[in-house]
């Protein structure tokens, strides 16, 4: 690890703009075939919530950098015996783990842990409750950057369950920072946030309003796991009002691209033919995710943008 202060990736707002740019450049270069660094480091994946792409993506990224990767099976770990997360982290650090990738259902849990862990142990926030998901926002931006579109030309709408989405919070912070041309957020009233900074974001109340002239739209899953069951919308009705279909996309800019962090719920927030169609960037996001996480791990190790 670097001898400078230990780096963590907790949220987008705590990254300076040079670091953001460096991460985007590096992920783009790695995707284009640049040789990865070799990092003599150990990373532990600690996921207290289900995950397919984020966990596998961090694991593959670490492997491609030659790192040792430990996946902690939570149902077999000492957390089932009452060990606190802080003690688990200190235990892993004592065994030589350099970095923990943490996903946790509690909003703010990663920030709290960062104030408790021993120096030299880096934390990477892979999603904390409704809080933040910085690596997702960075990979989304890197996917768009790879299209060659300038930030000022980007007219992006984020649509769906914004209120419960850490992807939306981190994405809004990042795209605002990048100075994109137009940034809209839209969803049903009970899925609009009451605790997110929406300065510089146009709030729309219908899907059509959000889609008009947009050249990129990011659809979000309904985060039922963060809602009271009584608040669960009817999927069919939701699809009629808020589901992205080819027909609804007619009012968007020609060639409007479609993003989704996954997992997708076909026929709910997005029609299957849109998800699988030529506008869809969904699998490109997944592919870029590995390169962005490689760039992040290199940055944690002090390999680029020494700030
Ligand atoms: C997102 C998450 O976990 O916040 N998924 C992901 O990391 N790709 C979005 C979601 O679960 O809907």
py3Dmol code that shows the C-alpha trace and the ligand (Angstrom):
import py3Dmol

protein = """\
ATOM      1  CA  UNK A   1       0.000   0.000   0.000  1.00  0.00           C
ATOM      2  CA  UNK A   2       0.939   3.657  -0.281  1.00  0.00           C
ATOM      3  CA  UNK A   3       2.625   5.348   2.676  1.00  0.00           C
ATOM      4  CA  UNK A   4       0.276   8.328   2.240  1.00  0.00           C
ATOM      5  CA  UNK A   5      -2.988   8.518   4.195  1.00  0.00           C
ATOM      6  CA  UNK A   6      -5.096   5.417   3.609  1.00  0.00           C
ATOM      7  CA  UNK A   7      -7.501   5.886   0.744  1.00  0.00           C
ATOM      8  CA  UNK A   8     -11.137   4.874   0.917  1.00  0.00           C
ATOM      9  CA  UNK A   9     -13.853   5.094  -1.700  1.00  0.00           C
ATOM     10  CA  UNK A  10     -16.963   5.985   0.273  1.00  0.00           C
ATOM     11  CA  UNK A  11     -18.952   8.321  -1.968  1.00  0.00           C
ATOM     12  CA  UNK A  12     -18.571  10.505  -5.042  1.00  0.00           C
ATOM     13  CA  UNK A  13     -18.575  13.867  -3.283  1.00  0.00           C
ATOM     14  CA  UNK A  14     -15.439  13.045  -1.318  1.00  0.00           C
ATOM     15  CA  UNK A  15     -13.432  12.443  -4.514  1.00  0.00           C
ATOM     16  CA  UNK A  16     -11.722  15.460  -5.994  1.00  0.00           C
ATOM     17  CA  UNK A  17     -12.283  16.196  -9.657  1.00  0.00           C
ATOM     18  CA  UNK A  18      -8.767  15.188 -10.702  1.00  0.00           C
ATOM     19  CA  UNK A  19      -9.297  11.775  -9.146  1.00  0.00           C
ATOM     20  CA  UNK A  20     -12.650  11.376 -10.898  1.00  0.00           C
ATOM     21  CA  UNK A  21     -11.006  12.229 -14.210  1.00  0.00           C
ATOM     22  CA  UNK A  22      -8.086   9.943 -13.524  1.00  0.00           C
ATOM     23  CA  UNK A  23     -10.400   7.010 -12.724  1.00  0.00           C
ATOM     24  CA  UNK A  24     -12.450   7.592 -15.879  1.00  0.00           C
ATOM     25  CA  UNK A  25      -9.327   7.860 -18.023  1.00  0.00           C
ATOM     26  CA  UNK A  26      -7.741   4.783 -16.497  1.00  0.00           C
ATOM     27  CA  UNK A  27     -10.882   2.615 -16.842  1.00  0.00           C
ATOM     28  CA  UNK A  28     -11.172   3.727 -20.477  1.00  0.00           C
ATOM     29  CA  UNK A  29      -7.521   2.886 -21.108  1.00  0.00           C
ATOM     30  CA  UNK A  30      -7.828  -0.531 -19.466  1.00  0.00           C
ATOM     31  CA  UNK A  31     -10.955  -1.253 -21.536  1.00  0.00           C
ATOM     32  CA  UNK A  32      -8.958  -0.313 -24.627  1.00  0.00           C
ATOM     33  CA  UNK A  33      -6.244  -2.826 -23.765  1.00  0.00           C
ATOM     34  CA  UNK A  34      -3.768  -0.955 -21.553  1.00  0.00           C
ATOM     35  CA  UNK A  35      -1.710  -3.273 -19.368  1.00  0.00           C
ATOM     36  CA  UNK A  36      -2.952  -3.516 -15.767  1.00  0.00           C
ATOM     37  CA  UNK A  37      -0.674  -2.930 -12.783  1.00  0.00           C
ATOM     38  CA  UNK A  38       0.395  -5.882 -10.680  1.00  0.00           C
ATOM     39  CA  UNK A  39      -0.674  -5.312  -7.092  1.00  0.00           C
ATOM     40  CA  UNK A  40       0.775  -7.430  -4.323  1.00  0.00           C
ATOM     41  CA  UNK A  41      -2.282  -6.905  -2.171  1.00  0.00           C
ATOM     42  CA  UNK A  42      -5.187  -8.781  -0.630  1.00  0.00           C
ATOM     43  CA  UNK A  43      -8.811  -7.764  -0.938  1.00  0.00           C
ATOM     44  CA  UNK A  44     -11.738  -9.181   1.040  1.00  0.00           C
ATOM     45  CA  UNK A  45     -15.276  -9.065  -0.308  1.00  0.00           C
ATOM     46  CA  UNK A  46     -17.737  -8.623   2.546  1.00  0.00           C
ATOM     47  CA  UNK A  47     -21.302  -8.535   1.242  1.00  0.00           C
ATOM     48  CA  UNK A  48     -24.184  -8.339   3.693  1.00  0.00           C
ATOM     49  CA  UNK A  49     -26.708  -7.959   0.854  1.00  0.00           C
ATOM     50  CA  UNK A  50     -27.220 -10.029  -2.282  1.00  0.00           C
ATOM     51  CA  UNK A  51     -25.101  -9.129  -5.282  1.00  0.00           C
ATOM     52  CA  UNK A  52     -24.146 -10.746  -8.550  1.00  0.00           C
ATOM     53  CA  UNK A  53     -22.427  -8.212 -10.739  1.00  0.00           C
ATOM     54  CA  UNK A  54     -20.807  -5.949  -8.153  1.00  0.00           C
ATOM     55  CA  UNK A  55     -19.236  -8.785  -6.180  1.00  0.00           C
ATOM     56  CA  UNK A  56     -18.089 -10.776  -9.198  1.00  0.00           C
ATOM     57  CA  UNK A  57     -16.853  -7.608 -10.860  1.00  0.00           C
ATOM     58  CA  UNK A  58     -14.674  -6.661  -7.878  1.00  0.00           C
ATOM     59  CA  UNK A  59     -13.399 -10.223  -7.702  1.00  0.00           C
ATOM     60  CA  UNK A  60     -12.473 -10.358 -11.390  1.00  0.00           C
ATOM     61  CA  UNK A  61     -10.924  -6.885 -11.229  1.00  0.00           C
ATOM     62  CA  UNK A  62      -8.718  -7.906  -8.305  1.00  0.00           C
ATOM     63  CA  UNK A  63      -7.722 -11.162 -10.024  1.00  0.00           C
ATOM     64  CA  UNK A  64      -6.734  -9.326 -13.195  1.00  0.00           C
ATOM     65  CA  UNK A  65      -4.432  -7.162 -11.064  1.00  0.00           C
ATOM     66  CA  UNK A  66      -2.843 -10.250  -9.545  1.00  0.00           C
ATOM     67  CA  UNK A  67      -4.364  -9.567  -6.124  1.00  0.00           C
ATOM     68  CA  UNK A  68      -5.346 -12.219  -3.626  1.00  0.00           C
ATOM     69  CA  UNK A  69      -9.133 -12.276  -3.189  1.00  0.00           C
ATOM     70  CA  UNK A  70     -11.065 -13.564  -0.228  1.00  0.00           C
ATOM     71  CA  UNK A  71     -14.820 -13.935  -0.391  1.00  0.00           C
ATOM     72  CA  UNK A  72     -16.263 -14.098   3.059  1.00  0.00           C
ATOM     73  CA  UNK A  73     -19.277 -16.355   3.307  1.00  0.00           C
ATOM     74  CA  UNK A  74     -21.353 -14.489   5.817  1.00  0.00           C
ATOM     75  CA  UNK A  75     -23.467 -17.408   6.856  1.00  0.00           C
ATOM     76  CA  UNK A  76     -20.210 -19.159   7.813  1.00  0.00           C
ATOM     77  CA  UNK A  77     -18.412 -16.189   9.340  1.00  0.00           C
ATOM     78  CA  UNK A  78     -18.177 -15.018  12.926  1.00  0.00           C
ATOM     79  CA  UNK A  79     -20.792 -12.318  12.321  1.00  0.00           C
ATOM     80  CA  UNK A  80     -23.299 -15.125  12.966  1.00  0.00           C
ATOM     81  CA  UNK A  81     -21.667 -15.470  16.430  1.00  0.00           C
ATOM     82  CA  UNK A  82     -22.198 -11.813  17.244  1.00  0.00           C
ATOM     83  CA  UNK A  83     -18.880 -10.332  16.122  1.00  0.00           C
ATOM     84  CA  UNK A  84     -19.152  -6.632  15.269  1.00  0.00           C
ATOM     85  CA  UNK A  85     -18.219  -5.408  11.819  1.00  0.00           C
ATOM     86  CA  UNK A  86     -15.439  -3.315  13.352  1.00  0.00           C
ATOM     87  CA  UNK A  87     -13.923  -6.398  14.968  1.00  0.00           C
ATOM     88  CA  UNK A  88     -14.263  -8.366  11.727  1.00  0.00           C
ATOM     89  CA  UNK A  89     -12.433  -5.569   9.873  1.00  0.00           C
ATOM     90  CA  UNK A  90      -9.650  -5.380  12.467  1.00  0.00           C
ATOM     91  CA  UNK A  91      -9.290  -9.173  12.326  1.00  0.00           C
ATOM     92  CA  UNK A  92      -8.952  -9.143   8.554  1.00  0.00           C
ATOM     93  CA  UNK A  93      -6.418  -6.273   8.727  1.00  0.00           C
ATOM     94  CA  UNK A  94      -4.364  -8.215  11.269  1.00  0.00           C
ATOM     95  CA  UNK A  95      -4.167 -11.084   8.776  1.00  0.00           C
ATOM     96  CA  UNK A  96      -2.789  -8.775   6.110  1.00  0.00           C
ATOM     97  CA  UNK A  97      -5.932  -7.818   4.200  1.00  0.00           C
ATOM     98  CA  UNK A  98      -5.303  -4.440   2.529  1.00  0.00           C
ATOM     99  CA  UNK A  99      -8.784  -3.614   1.340  1.00  0.00           C
ATOM    100  CA  UNK A 100     -12.371  -4.500   2.220  1.00  0.00           C
ATOM    101  CA  UNK A 101     -15.144  -4.203  -0.346  1.00  0.00           C
ATOM    102  CA  UNK A 102     -18.253  -3.720   1.751  1.00  0.00           C
ATOM    103  CA  UNK A 103     -21.907  -3.954   0.850  1.00  0.00           C
ATOM    104  CA  UNK A 104     -24.274  -3.375   3.733  1.00  0.00           C
ATOM    105  CA  UNK A 105     -28.023  -2.758   4.118  1.00  0.00           C
ATOM    106  CA  UNK A 106     -27.500   0.072   6.622  1.00  0.00           C
ATOM    107  CA  UNK A 107     -27.170   3.541   5.128  1.00  0.00           C
ATOM    108  CA  UNK A 108     -23.913   5.145   6.300  1.00  0.00           C
ATOM    109  CA  UNK A 109     -22.369   1.873   7.526  1.00  0.00           C
ATOM    110  CA  UNK A 110     -19.320   2.163   5.297  1.00  0.00           C
ATOM    111  CA  UNK A 111     -18.591   5.745   6.402  1.00  0.00           C
ATOM    112  CA  UNK A 112     -18.929   4.689  10.032  1.00  0.00           C
ATOM    113  CA  UNK A 113     -16.578   1.759   9.563  1.00  0.00           C
ATOM    114  CA  UNK A 114     -14.032   4.004   7.821  1.00  0.00           C
ATOM    115  CA  UNK A 115     -13.716   6.017  11.029  1.00  0.00           C
ATOM    116  CA  UNK A 116     -13.011   2.857  13.022  1.00  0.00           C
ATOM    117  CA  UNK A 117     -10.673   0.720  10.918  1.00  0.00           C
ATOM    118  CA  UNK A 118      -6.906   0.562  11.464  1.00  0.00           C
ATOM    119  CA  UNK A 119      -4.699   2.790   9.270  1.00  0.00           C
ATOM    120  CA  UNK A 120      -3.608   0.998   6.135  1.00  0.00           C
ATOM    121  CA  UNK A 121      -6.915  -0.816   5.622  1.00  0.00           C
ATOM    122  CA  UNK A 122      -8.849   0.685   2.687  1.00  0.00           C
ATOM    123  CA  UNK A 123     -12.598   0.519   2.426  1.00  0.00           C
ATOM    124  CA  UNK A 124     -14.547   0.431  -0.773  1.00  0.00           C
ATOM    125  CA  UNK A 125     -18.234   1.145  -0.546  1.00  0.00           C
ATOM    126  CA  UNK A 126     -20.072  -1.339  -2.787  1.00  0.00           C
ATOM    127  CA  UNK A 127     -23.471   0.007  -1.703  1.00  0.00           C
ATOM    128  CA  UNK A 128     -24.762   1.026   1.728  1.00  0.00           C
ATOM    129  CA  UNK A 129     -28.536   0.947   2.103  1.00  0.00           C
ATOM    130  CA  UNK A 130     -30.032   3.986   0.380  1.00  0.00           C
ATOM    131  CA  UNK A 131     -26.698   5.761   0.703  1.00  0.00           C
ATOM    132  CA  UNK A 132     -24.009   5.582  -1.950  1.00  0.00           C
ATOM    133  CA  UNK A 133     -22.680   3.337  -4.686  1.00  0.00           C
ATOM    134  CA  UNK A 134     -19.695   5.238  -6.058  1.00  0.00           C
ATOM    135  CA  UNK A 135     -18.146   2.488  -8.205  1.00  0.00           C
ATOM    136  CA  UNK A 136     -21.470   2.082 -10.032  1.00  0.00           C
ATOM    137  CA  UNK A 137     -21.689   5.805 -10.810  1.00  0.00           C
ATOM    138  CA  UNK A 138     -18.091   5.796 -12.046  1.00  0.00           C
ATOM    139  CA  UNK A 139     -18.635   2.795 -14.294  1.00  0.00           C
ATOM    140  CA  UNK A 140     -21.822   4.362 -15.670  1.00  0.00           C
ATOM    141  CA  UNK A 141     -19.931   7.538 -16.545  1.00  0.00           C
ATOM    142  CA  UNK A 142     -17.057   5.521 -18.055  1.00  0.00           C
ATOM    143  CA  UNK A 143     -19.561   3.603 -20.212  1.00  0.00           C
ATOM    144  CA  UNK A 144     -20.970   6.875 -21.554  1.00  0.00           C
ATOM    145  CA  UNK A 145     -17.485   8.350 -21.994  1.00  0.00           C
ATOM    146  CA  UNK A 146     -16.564   5.346 -24.148  1.00  0.00           C
ATOM    147  CA  UNK A 147     -19.276   6.413 -26.621  1.00  0.00           C
ATOM    148  CA  UNK A 148     -17.211   9.498 -27.320  1.00  0.00           C
ATOM    149  CA  UNK A 149     -19.955  11.937 -26.321  1.00  0.00           C
ATOM    150  CA  UNK A 150     -18.832  15.174 -24.619  1.00  0.00           C
ATOM    151  CA  UNK A 151     -20.257  15.806 -21.161  1.00  0.00           C
ATOM    152  CA  UNK A 152     -21.880  19.037 -22.316  1.00  0.00           C
ATOM    153  CA  UNK A 153     -23.747  17.119 -25.054  1.00  0.00           C
ATOM    154  CA  UNK A 154     -25.131  14.574 -22.597  1.00  0.00           C
ATOM    155  CA  UNK A 155     -28.844  14.945 -21.774  1.00  0.00           C
ATOM    156  CA  UNK A 156     -29.463  12.249 -19.177  1.00  0.00           C
ATOM    157  CA  UNK A 157     -32.647  11.293 -17.337  1.00  0.00           C
ATOM    158  CA  UNK A 158     -32.606   8.996 -14.320  1.00  0.00           C
ATOM    159  CA  UNK A 159     -35.993   7.343 -13.934  1.00  0.00           C
ATOM    160  CA  UNK A 160     -37.732   5.158 -11.372  1.00  0.00           C
ATOM    161  CA  UNK A 161     -37.273   4.525  -7.683  1.00  0.00           C
ATOM    162  CA  UNK A 162     -34.897   7.397  -7.011  1.00  0.00           C
ATOM    163  CA  UNK A 163     -35.768   7.575  -3.315  1.00  0.00           C
ATOM    164  CA  UNK A 164     -34.337   4.197  -2.390  1.00  0.00           C
ATOM    165  CA  UNK A 165     -31.526   4.158  -4.921  1.00  0.00           C
ATOM    166  CA  UNK A 166     -27.894   4.574  -3.942  1.00  0.00           C
ATOM    167  CA  UNK A 167     -27.137   4.336  -7.668  1.00  0.00           C
ATOM    168  CA  UNK A 168     -29.244   7.448  -8.273  1.00  0.00           C
ATOM    169  CA  UNK A 169     -27.647   9.392  -5.421  1.00  0.00           C
ATOM    170  CA  UNK A 170     -24.103   8.632  -6.548  1.00  0.00           C
ATOM    171  CA  UNK A 171     -25.026   9.118 -10.207  1.00  0.00           C
ATOM    172  CA  UNK A 172     -26.616  12.515  -9.611  1.00  0.00           C
ATOM    173  CA  UNK A 173     -23.543  13.634  -7.666  1.00  0.00           C
ATOM    174  CA  UNK A 174     -21.180  12.452 -10.367  1.00  0.00           C
ATOM    175  CA  UNK A 175     -23.034  13.651 -13.458  1.00  0.00           C
ATOM    176  CA  UNK A 176     -23.599  17.044 -11.877  1.00  0.00           C
ATOM    177  CA  UNK A 177     -19.866  17.258 -11.120  1.00  0.00           C
ATOM    178  CA  UNK A 178     -19.035  16.344 -14.708  1.00  0.00           C
ATOM    179  CA  UNK A 179     -21.131  19.298 -15.857  1.00  0.00           C
ATOM    180  CA  UNK A 180     -23.387  17.393 -18.211  1.00  0.00           C
ATOM    181  CA  UNK A 181     -25.675  19.398 -20.492  1.00  0.00           C
ATOM    182  CA  UNK A 182     -28.980  18.439 -18.869  1.00  0.00           C
ATOM    183  CA  UNK A 183     -29.801  16.193 -15.932  1.00  0.00           C
ATOM    184  CA  UNK A 184     -33.334  15.081 -15.122  1.00  0.00           C
ATOM    185  CA  UNK A 185     -34.764  12.818 -12.433  1.00  0.00           C
ATOM    186  CA  UNK A 186     -38.248  11.323 -12.546  1.00  0.00           C
ATOM    187  CA  UNK A 187     -40.377   8.792 -10.738  1.00  0.00           C
ATOM    188  CA  UNK A 188     -43.718   8.332  -9.003  1.00  0.00           C
ATOM    189  CA  UNK A 189     -44.219  10.809  -6.117  1.00  0.00           C
ATOM    190  CA  UNK A 190     -43.637   8.176  -3.416  1.00  0.00           C
ATOM    191  CA  UNK A 191     -40.356   7.186  -5.065  1.00  0.00           C
ATOM    192  CA  UNK A 192     -38.954  10.683  -5.262  1.00  0.00           C
ATOM    193  CA  UNK A 193     -36.361  11.501  -2.619  1.00  0.00           C
ATOM    194  CA  UNK A 194     -36.773  13.776   0.370  1.00  0.00           C
ATOM    195  CA  UNK A 195     -33.120  13.636   1.419  1.00  0.00           C
ATOM    196  CA  UNK A 196     -31.122  14.018  -1.795  1.00  0.00           C
ATOM    197  CA  UNK A 197     -29.513  17.178  -3.061  1.00  0.00           C
ATOM    198  CA  UNK A 198     -31.333  17.868  -6.320  1.00  0.00           C
ATOM    199  CA  UNK A 199     -29.678  21.225  -7.063  1.00  0.00           C
ATOM    200  CA  UNK A 200     -29.122  21.462 -10.801  1.00  0.00           C
ATOM    201  CA  UNK A 201     -31.421  18.493 -11.437  1.00  0.00           C
ATOM    202  CA  UNK A 202     -34.748  18.998 -13.252  1.00  0.00           C
ATOM    203  CA  UNK A 203     -37.449  16.993 -11.516  1.00  0.00           C
ATOM    204  CA  UNK A 204     -40.096  15.548 -13.870  1.00  0.00           C
ATOM    205  CA  UNK A 205     -43.401  14.020 -12.867  1.00  0.00           C
ATOM    206  CA  UNK A 206     -44.050  11.787 -15.877  1.00  0.00           C
ATOM    207  CA  UNK A 207     -41.950   9.433 -17.965  1.00  0.00           C
ATOM    208  CA  UNK A 208     -42.784  11.335 -21.144  1.00  0.00           C
ATOM    209  CA  UNK A 209     -41.517  14.572 -19.615  1.00  0.00           C
ATOM    210  CA  UNK A 210     -38.295  12.845 -18.619  1.00  0.00           C
ATOM    211  CA  UNK A 211     -37.766  11.281 -22.036  1.00  0.00           C
ATOM    212  CA  UNK A 212     -38.392  14.288 -24.262  1.00  0.00           C
ATOM    213  CA  UNK A 213     -35.191  14.911 -26.275  1.00  0.00           C
ATOM    214  CA  UNK A 214     -33.056  12.916 -23.818  1.00  0.00           C
ATOM    215  CA  UNK A 215     -30.050  11.194 -25.421  1.00  0.00           C
ATOM    216  CA  UNK A 216     -29.502   8.848 -22.478  1.00  0.00           C
ATOM    217  CA  UNK A 217     -31.887   7.395 -19.936  1.00  0.00           C
ATOM    218  CA  UNK A 218     -31.030   5.352 -16.873  1.00  0.00           C
ATOM    219  CA  UNK A 219     -33.801   3.123 -15.579  1.00  0.00           C
ATOM    220  CA  UNK A 220     -33.872   1.952 -11.962  1.00  0.00           C
ATOM    221  CA  UNK A 221     -35.351  -1.123 -10.335  1.00  0.00           C
ATOM    222  CA  UNK A 222     -38.039  -0.735  -7.690  1.00  0.00           C
ATOM    223  CA  UNK A 223     -36.083  -1.381  -4.480  1.00  0.00           C
ATOM    224  CA  UNK A 224     -38.780  -3.417  -2.759  1.00  0.00           C
ATOM    225  CA  UNK A 225     -36.338  -4.577  -0.090  1.00  0.00           C
ATOM    226  CA  UNK A 226     -36.148  -0.985   1.176  1.00  0.00           C
ATOM    227  CA  UNK A 227     -39.920  -0.437   1.219  1.00  0.00           C
ATOM    228  CA  UNK A 228     -42.701  -1.353   3.529  1.00  0.00           C
ATOM    229  CA  UNK A 229     -44.704  -4.074   1.753  1.00  0.00           C
ATOM    230  CA  UNK A 230     -47.773  -1.828   1.765  1.00  0.00           C
ATOM    231  CA  UNK A 231     -45.846   0.588  -0.463  1.00  0.00           C
ATOM    232  CA  UNK A 232     -45.107  -2.014  -3.132  1.00  0.00           C
ATOM    233  CA  UNK A 233     -46.595  -0.881  -6.421  1.00  0.00           C
ATOM    234  CA  UNK A 234     -48.490  -3.214  -8.714  1.00  0.00           C
ATOM    235  CA  UNK A 235     -45.932  -4.263 -11.354  1.00  0.00           C
ATOM    236  CA  UNK A 236     -48.369  -4.099 -14.273  1.00  0.00           C
ATOM    237  CA  UNK A 237     -49.601  -0.637 -13.362  1.00  0.00           C
ATOM    238  CA  UNK A 238     -46.048   0.543 -12.745  1.00  0.00           C
ATOM    239  CA  UNK A 239     -45.012  -0.690 -16.178  1.00  0.00           C
ATOM    240  CA  UNK A 240     -47.867   1.207 -17.822  1.00  0.00           C
ATOM    241  CA  UNK A 241     -46.894   4.454 -16.111  1.00  0.00           C
ATOM    242  CA  UNK A 242     -43.141   4.185 -15.760  1.00  0.00           C
ATOM    243  CA  UNK A 243     -41.933   1.243 -17.835  1.00  0.00           C
ATOM    244  CA  UNK A 244     -39.538   2.072 -20.660  1.00  0.00           C
ATOM    245  CA  UNK A 245     -40.766   0.720 -24.003  1.00  0.00           C
ATOM    246  CA  UNK A 246     -39.746   1.369 -27.612  1.00  0.00           C
ATOM    247  CA  UNK A 247     -43.000   3.289 -28.091  1.00  0.00           C
ATOM    248  CA  UNK A 248     -42.304   5.599 -25.148  1.00  0.00           C
ATOM    249  CA  UNK A 249     -38.778   6.192 -26.438  1.00  0.00           C
ATOM    250  CA  UNK A 250     -40.210   7.850 -29.573  1.00  0.00           C
ATOM    251  CA  UNK A 251     -40.097  11.259 -27.866  1.00  0.00           C
ATOM    252  CA  UNK A 252     -36.437  10.864 -26.865  1.00  0.00           C
ATOM    253  CA  UNK A 253     -33.592  12.003 -29.126  1.00  0.00           C
ATOM    254  CA  UNK A 254     -32.950   9.613 -32.028  1.00  0.00           C
ATOM    255  CA  UNK A 255     -30.387   7.065 -30.904  1.00  0.00           C
ATOM    256  CA  UNK A 256     -31.123   7.674 -27.210  1.00  0.00           C
ATOM    257  CA  UNK A 257     -29.062   5.146 -25.215  1.00  0.00           C
ATOM    258  CA  UNK A 258     -30.491   3.135 -22.324  1.00  0.00           C
ATOM    259  CA  UNK A 259     -28.636   2.346 -19.117  1.00  0.00           C
ATOM    260  CA  UNK A 260     -29.622   0.210 -16.130  1.00  0.00           C
ATOM    261  CA  UNK A 261     -27.369  -0.801 -13.219  1.00  0.00           C
ATOM    262  CA  UNK A 262     -29.068  -4.209 -13.010  1.00  0.00           C
ATOM    263  CA  UNK A 263     -30.563  -6.424 -11.889  1.00  0.00           C
ATOM    264  CA  UNK A 264     -33.326  -5.678 -14.394  1.00  0.00           C
ATOM    265  CA  UNK A 265     -36.929  -6.635 -13.898  1.00  0.00           C
ATOM    266  CA  UNK A 266     -38.176  -7.239 -17.432  1.00  0.00           C
ATOM    267  CA  UNK A 267     -41.691  -5.988 -18.025  1.00  0.00           C
ATOM    268  CA  UNK A 268     -41.605  -3.781 -14.924  1.00  0.00           C
ATOM    269  CA  UNK A 269     -39.250  -0.776 -15.244  1.00  0.00           C
ATOM    270  CA  UNK A 270     -38.015  -1.832 -18.687  1.00  0.00           C
ATOM    271  CA  UNK A 271     -39.468  -3.835 -21.565  1.00  0.00           C
ATOM    272  CA  UNK A 272     -37.443  -6.859 -22.621  1.00  0.00           C
ATOM    273  CA  UNK A 273     -36.972  -5.625 -26.202  1.00  0.00           C
ATOM    274  CA  UNK A 274     -35.501  -2.337 -24.980  1.00  0.00           C
ATOM    275  CA  UNK A 275     -33.165  -4.122 -22.559  1.00  0.00           C
ATOM    276  CA  UNK A 276     -31.974  -6.449 -25.321  1.00  0.00           C
ATOM    277  CA  UNK A 277     -32.141  -3.923 -28.157  1.00  0.00           C
ATOM    278  CA  UNK A 278     -29.503  -1.852 -29.920  1.00  0.00           C
ATOM    279  CA  UNK A 279     -29.976   1.181 -27.649  1.00  0.00           C
ATOM    280  CA  UNK A 280     -29.146  -0.805 -24.551  1.00  0.00           C
ATOM    281  CA  UNK A 281     -25.808  -0.216 -22.819  1.00  0.00           C
ATOM    282  CA  UNK A 282     -26.619  -2.649 -20.020  1.00  0.00           C
ATOM    283  CA  UNK A 283     -24.008  -5.289 -20.818  1.00  0.00           C
ATOM    284  CA  UNK A 284     -21.470  -2.607 -21.766  1.00  0.00           C
ATOM    285  CA  UNK A 285     -21.951  -1.225 -18.222  1.00  0.00           C
ATOM    286  CA  UNK A 286     -21.275  -4.676 -16.798  1.00  0.00           C
ATOM    287  CA  UNK A 287     -18.128  -5.031 -18.927  1.00  0.00           C
ATOM    288  CA  UNK A 288     -16.888  -1.555 -18.022  1.00  0.00           C
ATOM    289  CA  UNK A 289     -17.576  -2.348 -14.374  1.00  0.00           C
ATOM    290  CA  UNK A 290     -14.600  -4.693 -14.233  1.00  0.00           C
ATOM    291  CA  UNK A 291     -12.264  -2.088 -15.768  1.00  0.00           C
ATOM    292  CA  UNK A 292     -13.531   0.659 -13.487  1.00  0.00           C
ATOM    293  CA  UNK A 293     -12.999  -1.529 -10.435  1.00  0.00           C
ATOM    294  CA  UNK A 294      -9.481  -2.304 -11.622  1.00  0.00           C
ATOM    295  CA  UNK A 295      -8.883   1.448 -11.932  1.00  0.00           C
ATOM    296  CA  UNK A 296     -10.291   1.962  -8.423  1.00  0.00           C
ATOM    297  CA  UNK A 297      -8.084  -0.745  -6.892  1.00  0.00           C
ATOM    298  CA  UNK A 298      -5.025   0.714  -8.633  1.00  0.00           C
ATOM    299  CA  UNK A 299      -5.959   4.142  -7.284  1.00  0.00           C
ATOM    300  CA  UNK A 300      -6.360   2.783  -3.751  1.00  0.00           C
ATOM    301  CA  UNK A 301      -2.849   1.374  -4.079  1.00  0.00           C
ATOM    302  CA  UNK A 302      -1.570   4.821  -5.097  1.00  0.00           C
ATOM    303  CA  UNK A 303      -0.825   3.861  -8.680  1.00  0.00           C
ATOM    304  CA  UNK A 304      -2.445   6.919 -10.240  1.00  0.00           C
ATOM    305  CA  UNK A 305      -3.536  10.439  -9.300  1.00  0.00           C
ATOM    306  CA  UNK A 306      -1.547  10.896  -6.104  1.00  0.00           C
ATOM    307  CA  UNK A 307      -3.679  13.522  -4.375  1.00  0.00           C
TER     308      UNK A 307
END
"""
ligand_1 = """\
12
LIG
C -27.731 -1.786 -7.716
C -27.543 -1.788 -6.214
O -27.240 -2.825 -5.617
O -27.695 -0.713 -5.661
N -27.210 -2.900 -8.357
C -25.888 -2.968 -8.659
O -25.028 -2.774 -7.836
N -25.565 -3.221 -9.945
C -29.113 -1.483 -8.110
C -30.211 -2.411 -7.689
O -30.019 -3.314 -6.886
O -31.323 -2.208 -8.184
"""
view = py3Dmol.view(width=600, height=400)
view.addModel(protein, "pdb")
view.setStyle({"model": 0}, {"cartoon": {"style": "trace"}})
view.addModel(ligand_1, "xyz")
view.setStyle({"model": 1}, {"stick": {}})
view.zoomTo()
view.show()
